[in-house]
Amino acid sequence: MTTQAPAVIVVAARTAIGTSRKGSLAAVEATQLAKPVITAAIERSGRGRTV
């Protein structure tokens, strides 16, 4: 049996910026903010768009 090396994320991306609690992003769900960041990280990795 072979073992796989642990996965490591080595890429940076960020979400939009707004003021906390009362700003323009207050009504946006965390998952909606995270999706473009995760998608960008995968695209930058060169592994394809698999989100």
Contact map, one row per residue, 1 for C-alpha under 8 A:
111000000000000000000000000000000000000000000000000
111100000000000000000000000000000000000000000000000
111110000000000000000000000000000000000000000000000
011111000000000000000000000000000000000000000000000
001111100000000000000000000000000000000000000000000
000111110000000000000000000000000000000000000000000
000011111000000000000000000000000000000000000000000
000001111100000000000000000000000000000000000000000
000000111110000000000000000000000000000000000000000
000000011111000000000000000000000000000000000000000
000000001111100000000000000000000000000010011000000
000000000111110000000000000000000000000010000000000
000000000011111000000000000000000000110110000000000
000000000001111100000000000000000000100000000000000
000000000000111110000000000000001101100000000000000
000000000000011111000000000000001000000000000000000
000000000000001111100000100000000000000000000000000
000000000000000111110011100000000000000000000000000
000000000000000011111111100000000000000000000000000
000000000000000001111110110000000000000000000000000
000000000000000000111110010000000000000000000000000
000000000000000000111111110000000000000000000000000
000000000000000001111111110000000000000000000000000
000000000000000001100111111000000000000000000000000
000000000000000011110111111100000000000000000000000
000000000000000000011111111100000000000000000000000
000000000000000000000001111110000000000000000000000
000000000000000000000000111111011000000000000000000
000000000000000000000000001111111000000000000000000
000000000000000000000000000111111100000000000000000
000000000000000000000000000011111110000000000000000
000000000000000000000000000111111111000000000000000
000000000000001100000000000111111111100000000000000
000000000000001000000000000001111111110000000000000
000000000000000000000000000000111111111000000000000
000000000000001000000000000000011111111100000000000
000000000000111000000000000000001111111110000000000
000000000000100000000000000000000111111111000000001
000000000000000000000000000000000011111111100000111
000000000000100000000000000000000001111111110000000
000000000011100000000000000000000000111111111000000
000000000000000000000000000000000000011111111111111
000000000000000000000000000000000000001111111111100
000000000010000000000000000000000000000111111110000
000000000010000000000000000000000000000011111111000
000000000000000000000000000000000000000001111111000
000000000000000000000000000000000000000001111111100
000000000000000000000000000000000000000001101111110
000000000000000000000000000000000000001001100011111
000000000000000000000000000000000000001001000001111
000000000000000000000000000000000000011001000000111
